[in-house]
Amino acid sequence: METTKFLDAKGLACPMPIVRAKKAMNELESGEILEIHTTDKGSKSDLSAWSKSSGHELLKQEEENGIFKFWIKKA
């Protein structure tokens, strides 16, 4: 998947991954994709809920070796 911007939020606890994601998303144009990597287990539900409430589309999420990866398309 081709991403426009990458956000490394590993090591950050809630709510910082959301705060950083919101800031990064503000720098994107509609239709561009933000890739986020976190280590906070809570980010699985937090980023999913945030993207839905913000009108963005969570394209994909996966977990690999304790790292949670998200791809969110800007509305």
Protein Blocks (a to p, Z undefined) as FASTA:
>chain_A
ZZfbdcdfehiacfklmmmmmmmmmmpcehiacddddfbfklmmmmmmmmmmnopacfbd
cdeehiacdddddZZ
